[in-house]
Amino acid sequence: MVRGTPRVVVESRLRLAGLDASTREQVLAALPEVPHGIAWPDDSAIDVVGSDHRDGLRIVLEYDRLRASGTVRPIVLALEGASATGKSVVALEMVQCLAPTRTVTTDTVRQVLRAVLSAEQYPELFCHTYQAHKYRRAGPEGLNRAVRGYLAQCAVMQPAISGLVARVIYEGVDAVVEGVHLVPGTLEDSRNGDNVLEVVLNPPEELHRAMFLSKGLTGLRTVDNRTEVREEEFAATREIQEYLVGRGKQAGCHIIEAGDLTTAAGLTRELVLRSMGRLIVGLSANR
């Protein structure tokens, strides 16, 4: 008996291939219903889509066929950058494209650690990254104090984050990991294959400022809504961002510089597609 795939998973792969909503519905409507879902698209679906997206759909279909046979490794997408660079928004879009089995945010990791570690012993953990320098600093003396505070907070969290990401990679499942505490170039396996993608989001400074200041206007209780305070905190955040971009360039990570988050999400989707294509080509070359 042919077992089906949940409609949401099939639609996510069509979205990843770049198909618009109308074309996705056209492809989905042509797929027969089978037990537990709908049939997975075969090569005939390629004829339905426009020429601009046929290559993308071919890559997605071949990648998933190889994934089902266990011959290629899953995609682990890590979205990095300072506070308010759009990581969460892009992550939501990529969850809709990848339908990953695992999603991880470092903010959640920090909150768990706050439940087991004391504020007296680790005060740098109980604040935002751009405030941590007031309590503890780490890293070379020549670095900006905000960056050193950020590194001090990351140092407390690094063992938990590294262990969690290593577990995700070991499990062999598609995953999206995002958070300010992902220091570019530190992920396990990120240099050992095309399946682990480190992406640093780097919006223009004015867009970054607008997104950062808006957090103080949305009623977020942990954010000071006084404009002068937020401007000072943004200056610290921008120092952290420039540090992360520099680390990303040194490590050979992907740096996405886009004037809006829709474009950033689209560029990230294209990176994932290209990674899948390289995995397929690499497997063929090794046969």
C-alpha positions as CSV (number, residue, x, y, z in Angstrom):
1,M,0.0,0.0,0.0
2,V,1.3,3.5,-0.9
3,R,1.4,5.6,2.2
4,G,0.7,9.3,1.7
5,T,2.5,12.4,2.9
6,P,0.7,15.2,4.8
7,R,-0.4,17.9,2.5
8,V,1.4,20.6,4.5
9,V,4.7,18.8,3.9
10,V,4.2,18.5,0.2
11,E,3.2,22.1,0.0
12,S,6.3,23.2,1.9
13,R,8.5,21.5,-0.7
14,L,6.6,23.2,-3.5
15,R,7.2,26.5,-1.7
16,L,10.9,25.7,-1.4
17,A,11.0,25.2,-5.1
18,G,9.8,28.7,-5.6
19,L,6.2,28.0,-6.8
20,D,3.7,30.7,-6.1
21,A,0.4,30.0,-4.3
22,S,-1.6,29.5,-7.5
23,T,0.8,27.0,-9.0
24,R,1.2,25.1,-5.7
25,E,-2.6,24.7,-5.6
26,Q,-2.6,23.5,-9.2
27,V,0.1,20.8,-8.4
28,L,-1.6,19.8,-5.1
29,A,-5.0,19.4,-6.8
30,A,-3.5,16.9,-9.3
31,L,-2.1,14.7,-6.6
32,P,-4.3,11.7,-5.6
33,E,-5.4,11.2,-2.0
34,V,-3.9,8.0,-0.5
35,P,-3.9,6.7,3.1
36,H,-2.4,9.3,5.6
37,G,-2.2,12.1,3.1
38,I,-1.6,12.7,-0.6
39,A,0.8,11.1,-3.1
40,W,4.2,12.6,-3.4
41,P,4.7,14.5,-6.7
42,D,6.5,12.7,-9.4
43,D,8.3,14.1,-12.5
44,S,5.0,14.8,-14.2
45,A,4.5,17.7,-11.8
46,I,7.5,19.5,-13.5
47,D,5.4,19.9,-16.6
48,V,2.8,21.9,-14.7
49,V,5.1,24.6,-13.4
50,G,6.7,27.5,-15.4
51,S,10.1,27.2,-16.8
52,D,11.6,29.5,-14.2
53,H,10.9,27.0,-11.4
54,R,11.4,23.7,-13.1
55,D,15.0,23.3,-12.1
56,G,14.1,24.1,-8.5
57,L,11.4,21.5,-8.5
58,R,13.6,18.9,-10.0
59,I,16.2,19.5,-7.3
60,V,13.5,19.2,-4.5
61,L,12.0,16.0,-5.9
62,E,15.4,14.4,-6.4
63,Y,16.7,15.5,-3.0
64,D,13.6,14.1,-1.2
65,R,13.9,10.8,-3.2
66,L,17.5,10.5,-2.0
67,R,16.6,11.5,1.5
68,A,13.9,8.8,1.6
69,S,16.6,6.2,0.7
70,G,19.0,7.6,3.3
71,T,21.7,8.4,0.8
72,V,22.0,12.2,1.4
73,R,22.3,14.1,4.7
74,P,19.4,16.4,5.9
75,I,19.6,20.1,5.7
76,V,20.4,22.0,8.9
77,L,19.9,25.7,8.5
78,A,21.4,28.1,11.1
79,L,20.2,31.7,11.0
80,E,22.6,34.0,12.8
81,G,22.9,37.7,13.6
82,A,22.5,40.2,16.4
83,S,19.1,41.1,18.0
84,A,16.5,42.4,15.6
85,T,18.2,41.4,12.4
86,G,15.1,39.4,11.2
87,K,16.2,35.9,12.2
88,S,12.8,34.9,13.6
89,V,10.9,36.2,10.6
90,V,13.1,34.4,8.1
91,A,13.1,31.3,10.3
92,L,9.3,31.2,10.1
93,E,9.4,31.4,6.3
94,M,12.0,28.6,6.1
95,V,9.9,26.4,8.4
96,Q,7.2,26.8,5.8
97,C,9.6,25.8,3.1
98,L,11.4,22.9,4.8
99,A,8.8,21.5,7.2
100,P,11.7,20.6,9.5
101,T,11.4,17.9,12.1
102,R,13.4,20.1,14.5
103,T,13.3,23.9,15.2
104,V,15.6,25.4,17.8
105,T,15.9,28.9,19.1
106,T,18.8,30.0,21.4
107,D,16.4,32.3,23.3
108,T,14.6,29.1,24.5
109,V,18.0,27.6,25.5
110,R,18.8,30.8,27.5
111,Q,15.4,30.7,29.2
112,V,15.9,27.0,30.3
113,L,19.4,27.9,31.6
114,R,17.9,30.7,33.7
115,A,15.7,28.1,35.3
116,V,18.7,26.1,36.6
117,L,21.4,28.7,37.0
118,S,21.3,31.6,39.6
119,A,21.3,35.3,38.7
120,E,23.8,35.8,41.5
121,Q,26.3,33.5,39.9
122,Y,25.5,34.3,36.3
123,P,24.1,37.9,36.1
124,E,25.2,38.2,32.5
125,L,22.7,35.5,31.6
126,F,19.7,37.4,33.0
127,C,19.7,40.3,30.5
128,H,19.7,41.0,26.8
129,T,22.9,40.4,24.9
130,Y,23.5,44.1,24.4
131,Q,23.3,44.6,28.2
132,A,25.5,41.8,29.4
133,H,28.7,43.9,29.3
134,K,27.4,45.7,32.5
135,Y,27.9,42.4,34.4
136,R,30.7,40.4,32.8
137,R,33.0,40.5,29.8
138,A,35.0,37.9,27.9
139,G,37.2,37.7,24.9
140,P,40.2,39.8,23.9
141,E,40.6,43.2,25.7
142,G,40.7,45.0,22.4
143,L,37.1,44.2,21.5
144,N,34.3,46.6,22.1
145,R,32.8,46.2,25.6
146,A,29.3,45.3,24.2
147,V,30.9,42.5,22.1
148,R,32.8,41.3,25.2
149,G,29.6,41.2,27.2
150,Y,27.9,39.3,24.4
151,L,30.7,36.8,24.4
152,A,30.5,36.4,28.2
153,Q,26.8,35.5,27.8
154,C,27.5,33.1,24.9
155,A,30.2,31.4,27.0
156,V,27.6,30.4,29.6
157,M,25.3,29.1,26.9
158,Q,27.8,27.5,24.4
159,P,27.9,24.0,25.9
160,A,24.1,23.7,25.9
161,I,23.8,25.1,22.4
162,S,26.6,23.0,21.0
163,G,25.2,19.9,22.5
164,L,21.7,20.6,21.2
165,V,22.9,21.3,17.7
166,A,25.2,18.3,17.7
167,R,22.2,16.2,18.7
168,V,20.1,17.6,15.9
169,I,22.8,16.8,13.4
170,Y,23.3,13.3,14.8
171,E,19.6,12.6,14.6
172,G,19.7,13.1,10.8
173,V,16.7,15.3,10.5
174,D,16.0,18.6,8.6
175,A,16.2,21.4,11.1
176,V,16.1,25.2,11.4
177,V,18.2,26.7,14.2
178,E,18.1,30.4,14.9
179,G,19.4,32.8,17.5
180,V,21.8,35.6,18.5
181,H,23.9,33.2,20.4
182,L,25.1,31.2,17.4
183,V,28.6,32.5,16.8
184,P,29.5,32.1,13.1
185,G,31.9,29.3,12.4
186,T,31.3,27.3,15.6
187,L,28.6,24.9,14.5
188,E,29.6,21.2,14.4
189,D,29.9,19.9,10.8
190,S,29.4,23.4,9.2
191,R,32.7,22.9,7.2
192,N,32.3,19.3,6.5
193,G,29.5,19.3,4.0
194,D,26.8,21.3,2.1
195,N,24.0,20.1,4.4
196,V,24.8,22.5,7.4
197,L,24.2,26.1,6.3
198,E,25.3,29.0,8.5
199,V,23.6,32.2,7.3
200,V,24.3,35.6,8.8
201,L,21.5,38.1,8.3
202,N,22.9,41.6,7.8
203,P,20.2,44.2,7.1
204,P,21.2,47.8,6.3
205,E,21.8,49.8,9.4
206,E,18.6,51.9,9.1
207,L,16.4,48.8,8.7
208,H,18.2,47.2,11.6
209,R,17.6,50.3,13.7
210,A,13.9,50.4,12.8
211,M,13.4,46.8,13.7
212,F,15.3,47.2,16.9
213,L,13.4,50.3,18.0
214,S,10.1,48.7,17.1
215,K,10.5,46.1,19.8
216,G,10.1,48.9,22.4
217,L,6.8,49.9,20.9
218,T,5.1,46.6,20.8
219,G,4.5,46.1,24.5
220,L,7.3,43.7,25.0
221,R,7.8,43.7,28.7
222,T,11.5,42.9,28.8
223,V,12.4,45.9,26.6
224,D,12.7,49.5,27.7
225,N,10.5,51.7,25.6
226,R,12.4,55.0,26.2
227,T,13.8,56.1,22.9
228,E,17.1,57.4,24.3
229,V,17.7,54.1,26.0
230,R,16.9,52.1,23.0
231,E,19.2,54.2,20.8
232,E,22.1,53.5,23.2
233,E,21.2,49.8,23.2
234,F,21.0,49.8,19.4
235,A,24.6,51.2,19.2
236,A,25.7,48.3,21.4
237,T,23.7,45.8,19.3
238,R,25.3,47.2,16.1
239,E,28.7,46.6,17.5
240,I,27.7,43.0,18.1
241,Q,26.3,42.7,14.6
242,E,29.5,44.0,13.0
243,Y,31.5,41.5,15.1
244,L,29.2,38.6,13.9
245,V,29.5,39.6,10.3
246,G,33.2,39.7,10.5
247,R,33.3,36.3,12.1
248,G,31.0,35.0,9.4
249,K,33.2,36.3,6.6
250,Q,36.3,34.7,8.2
251,A,34.5,31.4,8.6
252,G,33.1,31.4,5.0
253,C,29.5,31.6,6.2
254,H,26.8,33.0,3.9
255,I,26.1,36.7,4.5
256,I,22.7,37.9,3.4
257,E,22.4,41.7,2.9
258,A,18.9,42.7,1.9
259,G,16.9,45.8,2.2
260,D,13.8,43.9,3.3
261,L,13.0,40.6,5.0
262,T,11.0,39.2,2.1
263,T,14.1,39.4,0.0
264,A,16.2,38.0,2.8
265,A,13.9,35.0,3.1
266,G,14.0,34.5,-0.7
267,L,17.8,34.5,-0.8
268,T,17.9,32.1,2.1
269,R,15.5,29.8,0.2
270,E,17.7,29.9,-2.8
271,L,20.8,29.0,-0.7
272,V,19.0,25.9,0.6
273,L,18.0,24.9,-2.9
274,R,21.6,25.3,-4.1
275,S,22.8,23.3,-1.1
276,M,20.4,20.5,-2.1
277,G,21.7,20.6,-5.6
278,R,25.3,20.3,-4.5
279,L,24.4,17.4,-2.3
280,I,22.9,15.6,-5.3
281,V,25.8,16.4,-7.6
282,G,28.3,15.3,-4.9
283,L,26.5,12.0,-4.5
284,S,26.5,11.4,-8.2
285,A,30.2,12.2,-8.5
286,N,31.0,9.7,-5.8
287,R,29.2,6.8,-7.4
